[in-house]
Amino acid sequence: MGKLQDSLERAGAATATRPIPKSAGAQMRFLVRSEKGSTRAVADRLAVSQRTVERYLKGTLRRPRRELAARLEREVRRDWQPRVRARARTRAATSDGIVVETRARLGYSGAPGSTDEDRTRLLTQRLPPHFAARLFDAQAAGASEADLQQIVAEGLREVYFRDRGRRARSLEEVRFTTIDYIEIDI
């Protein structure tokens, strides 16, 4: 995954209203329930044997290795409270929008003679709901990192560079490259 996709996953996980299960056994039980009882599917998701999953369910194993614990927590967070996450995404896509905080190299194509050279900028901007909807739809459709970056760049062009149509109307394209970090808040 790329930085933008990871940030979208973290933003979705941050909407949770309850903490995830703490013990490895409880996390395994949750994953097995979310996979409709299939220990094979959970084993494939975690890259372990089916027998290992069964041992955690039975209570024979209790403390996973560090790598397995990280994978287990990541997979539980991905599936935790899907309705709460969906409600937050719907609210962001229809009324609230999203907040994007990033430090990245941004440049643009504009009128001749303008200083359109790429430079590192630190931005925190609220993008309107229609950009949030486009971003969520593209992520759900399996869009690449570059496609997601293009949607965010278009949103920043509209909100930051054009100031919602009040300036820089001749601005054509915004280049969003070399992301140092990006955080999205739903």
Contacts in CASP RR format, 6 or more apart in sequence:
PFRMAT RR
TARGET T0000
AUTHOR 0000-0000-0000
METHOD contacts of the structure
MODEL  1
MGKLQDSLERAGAATATRPIPKSAGAQMRFLVRSEKGSTRAVADRLAVSQ
RTVERYLKGTLRRPRRELAARLEREVRRDWQPRVRARARTRAATSDGIVV
ETRARLGYSGAPGSTDEDRTRLLTQRLPPHFAARLFDAQAAGASEADLQQ
IVAEGLREVYFRDRGRRARSLEEVRFTTIDYIEIDI
1 9 0 8 1.000
1 145 0 8 1.000
2 145 0 8 1.000
3 145 0 8 1.000
3 179 0 8 1.000
3 181 0 8 1.000
3 182 0 8 1.000
4 145 0 8 1.000
4 148 0 8 1.000
4 149 0 8 1.000
4 152 0 8 1.000
4 179 0 8 1.000
4 182 0 8 1.000
4 184 0 8 1.000
5 139 0 8 1.000
5 145 0 8 1.000
5 148 0 8 1.000
7 182 0 8 1.000
7 183 0 8 1.000
7 184 0 8 1.000
8 135 0 8 1.000
8 136 0 8 1.000
8 139 0 8 1.000
8 148 0 8 1.000
8 184 0 8 1.000
9 77 0 8 1.000
9 78 0 8 1.000
10 183 0 8 1.000
10 184 0 8 1.000
11 98 0 8 1.000
11 183 0 8 1.000
11 184 0 8 1.000
11 185 0 8 1.000
11 186 0 8 1.000
12 85 0 8 1.000
12 88 0 8 1.000
12 89 0 8 1.000
12 186 0 8 1.000
13 77 0 8 1.000
13 78 0 8 1.000
13 80 0 8 1.000
13 85 0 8 1.000
14 185 0 8 1.000
14 186 0 8 1.000
15 81 0 8 1.000
15 84 0 8 1.000
15 85 0 8 1.000
15 87 0 8 1.000
15 88 0 8 1.000
15 186 0 8 1.000
16 80 0 8 1.000
16 81 0 8 1.000
16 84 0 8 1.000
16 85 0 8 1.000
17 81 0 8 1.000
17 84 0 8 1.000
18 81 0 8 1.000
20 27 0 8 1.000
20 30 0 8 1.000
20 73 0 8 1.000
20 76 0 8 1.000
20 77 0 8 1.000
20 80 0 8 1.000
21 27 0 8 1.000
21 29 0 8 1.000
21 30 0 8 1.000
21 76 0 8 1.000
23 62 0 8 1.000
24 56 0 8 1.000
24 61 0 8 1.000
24 62 0 8 1.000
24 63 0 8 1.000
24 64 0 8 1.000
24 69 0 8 1.000
24 72 0 8 1.000
25 56 0 8 1.000
25 57 0 8 1.000
25 59 0 8 1.000
25 62 0 8 1.000
27 72 0 8 1.000
27 73 0 8 1.000
27 76 0 8 1.000
28 42 0 8 1.000
28 53 0 8 1.000
28 56 0 8 1.000
28 57 0 8 1.000
28 72 0 8 1.000
29 57 0 8 1.000
30 76 0 8 1.000
30 79 0 8 1.000
30 80 0 8 1.000
31 42 0 8 1.000
31 45 0 8 1.000
31 46 0 8 1.000
31 72 0 8 1.000
31 75 0 8 1.000
31 76 0 8 1.000
31 79 0 8 1.000
32 38 0 8 1.000
32 39 0 8 1.000
32 42 0 8 1.000
32 53 0 8 1.000
32 57 0 8 1.000
34 79 0 8 1.000
35 41 0 8 1.000
35 42 0 8 1.000
35 45 0 8 1.000
39 50 0 8 1.000
39 53 0 8 1.000
39 54 0 8 1.000
39 57 0 8 1.000
40 50 0 8 1.000
42 53 0 8 1.000
43 49 0 8 1.000
43 50 0 8 1.000
43 52 0 8 1.000
43 53 0 8 1.000
45 75 0 8 1.000
46 53 0 8 1.000
46 68 0 8 1.000
46 71 0 8 1.000
46 72 0 8 1.000
46 75 0 8 1.000
47 71 0 8 1.000
48 68 0 8 1.000
52 61 0 8 1.000
55 61 0 8 1.000
56 62 0 8 1.000
56 64 0 8 1.000
64 72 0 8 1.000
88 186 0 8 1.000
89 132 0 8 1.000
89 136 0 8 1.000
89 186 0 8 1.000
91 186 0 8 1.000
92 98 0 8 1.000
92 129 0 8 1.000
92 132 0 8 1.000
92 136 0 8 1.000
92 186 0 8 1.000
93 129 0 8 1.000
93 130 0 8 1.000
93 132 0 8 1.000
93 133 0 8 1.000
93 136 0 8 1.000
94 129 0 8 1.000
94 133 0 8 1.000
95 129 0 8 1.000
96 129 0 8 1.000
96 132 0 8 1.000
96 186 0 8 1.000
97 126 0 8 1.000
97 127 0 8 1.000
97 128 0 8 1.000
97 129 0 8 1.000
97 131 0 8 1.000
97 132 0 8 1.000
97 186 0 8 1.000
98 126 0 8 1.000
98 127 0 8 1.000
98 131 0 8 1.000
98 132 0 8 1.000
98 135 0 8 1.000
98 184 0 8 1.000
98 185 0 8 1.000
98 186 0 8 1.000
99 124 0 8 1.000
99 125 0 8 1.000
99 126 0 8 1.000
99 127 0 8 1.000
99 184 0 8 1.000
99 185 0 8 1.000
100 123 0 8 1.000
100 124 0 8 1.000
100 125 0 8 1.000
100 126 0 8 1.000
100 127 0 8 1.000
100 152 0 8 1.000
100 156 0 8 1.000
100 182 0 8 1.000
100 183 0 8 1.000
100 184 0 8 1.000
101 123 0 8 1.000
101 124 0 8 1.000
101 182 0 8 1.000
101 183 0 8 1.000
101 184 0 8 1.000
101 185 0 8 1.000
102 122 0 8 1.000
102 123 0 8 1.000
102 152 0 8 1.000
102 179 0 8 1.000
102 180 0 8 1.000
102 181 0 8 1.000
102 182 0 8 1.000
102 183 0 8 1.000
103 120 0 8 1.000
103 121 0 8 1.000
103 122 0 8 1.000
103 123 0 8 1.000
103 179 0 8 1.000
103 180 0 8 1.000
103 181 0 8 1.000
104 120 0 8 1.000
104 121 0 8 1.000
104 123 0 8 1.000
104 176 0 8 1.000
104 177 0 8 1.000
104 178 0 8 1.000
104 179 0 8 1.000
104 180 0 8 1.000
104 182 0 8 1.000
105 118 0 8 1.000
105 119 0 8 1.000
105 120 0 8 1.000
105 121 0 8 1.000
105 175 0 8 1.000
105 176 0 8 1.000
105 177 0 8 1.000
105 178 0 8 1.000
106 118 0 8 1.000
106 119 0 8 1.000
106 120 0 8 1.000
106 121 0 8 1.000
106 123 0 8 1.000
106 153 0 8 1.000
106 156 0 8 1.000
106 174 0 8 1.000
106 175 0 8 1.000
106 176 0 8 1.000
106 177 0 8 1.000
107 116 0 8 1.000
107 117 0 8 1.000
107 118 0 8 1.000
107 119 0 8 1.000
107 174 0 8 1.000
107 175 0 8 1.000
107 177 0 8 1.000
108 116 0 8 1.000
108 157 0 8 1.000
108 161 0 8 1.000
108 171 0 8 1.000
108 172 0 8 1.000
108 173 0 8 1.000
108 174 0 8 1.000
108 175 0 8 1.000
109 116 0 8 1.000
109 171 0 8 1.000
109 172 0 8 1.000
109 173 0 8 1.000
109 175 0 8 1.000
110 116 0 8 1.000
110 168 0 8 1.000
110 170 0 8 1.000
110 171 0 8 1.000
110 172 0 8 1.000
110 173 0 8 1.000
111 170 0 8 1.000
118 175 0 8 1.000
118 177 0 8 1.000
120 178 0 8 1.000
120 180 0 8 1.000
123 156 0 8 1.000
123 160 0 8 1.000
125 156 0 8 1.000
125 159 0 8 1.000
125 160 0 8 1.000
126 159 0 8 1.000
127 152 0 8 1.000
127 155 0 8 1.000
127 156 0 8 1.000
127 159 0 8 1.000
128 155 0 8 1.000
128 158 0 8 1.000
128 159 0 8 1.000
131 151 0 8 1.000
131 152 0 8 1.000
131 154 0 8 1.000
131 155 0 8 1.000
131 158 0 8 1.000
132 186 0 8 1.000
134 151 0 8 1.000
135 148 0 8 1.000
135 151 0 8 1.000
135 152 0 8 1.000
138 147 0 8 1.000
138 148 0 8 1.000
138 151 0 8 1.000
139 148 0 8 1.000
149 176 0 8 1.000
149 179 0 8 1.000
150 176 0 8 1.000
152 176 0 8 1.000
152 182 0 8 1.000
153 174 0 8 1.000
153 175 0 8 1.000
153 176 0 8 1.000
154 174 0 8 1.000
156 174 0 8 1.000
156 176 0 8 1.000
157 171 0 8 1.000
157 173 0 8 1.000
157 174 0 8 1.000
158 164 0 8 1.000
158 165 0 8 1.000
161 168 0 8 1.000
161 171 0 8 1.000
161 174 0 8 1.000
162 168 0 8 1.000
162 169 0 8 1.000
162 171 0 8 1.000
END
